[in-house]
Amino acid sequence: MVILPKLARFARAYPEIVLEVTSSNDPVDLVAGEYDAGVQLGEFIQRDMIAVPVTKEMRLAVVGSPAYFEANSIPRRPQDLKDHACIGFRFSNSLYRWEFEKGRKALTVNPQGPASFDDPDLVIRAVLDGVGIGTAMEETLRDLIAEGRLIQVLKDWCPSFPGYFLYYPSRRNQPAALAALIDTLRLSK
């Protein structure tokens, strides 16, 4: 969502730079791992890092397949999820708790269902197969929703939040390759 859409442009502009990309849903200690930079949601970045926005604000979407909703009612409030098979997403060895907000009301739901995955693509695959309801970044689901393959629910309960940031430790001498990557990925106004 962040690197791949701009990778071809980066590779053409900087053919001498080879990006080595490691993906993980878990928080990564850049210094201990000897990484130059990382890309993460803003809320998970350590305070001592320099953070550069690389996406617009985002929000989670709660979705189910048409087949699932033929057999189950559509949830109108987050509390209704207790009556649904919810597909969980795991990161950092924890199950992500679904966070909802509407006006001054805020609540969290622990998804209960037949499966949980540490890969968001597997969550959506299970949802598409009618296993249950799941969550993913709304931006990544736009086409599936527009095609009618997924039905978005509880939209008015899903708040926006700061999106992804490229982050890196503050250093006096920033590598030229990192500066080029920052320039390429930086969110343009």
Beta strands, then each sheet from edge to edge (+ up, - down):
strand 1: 38-41
strand 2: 49-53
strand 3: 58-64
strand 4: 88-91
strand 5: 94-95
strand 6: 98-102
strand 7: 105-109
strand 8: 116-117
strand 9: 134-137
strand 10: 151-153
strand 11: 160-161
strand 12: 164-169
sheet 1: 1+ 12- 2+
sheet 2: 9+ 3- 10+
sheet 3: 9+ 3- 11+
sheet 4: 5+ 4- 8-
sheet 5: 6+ 7-
end
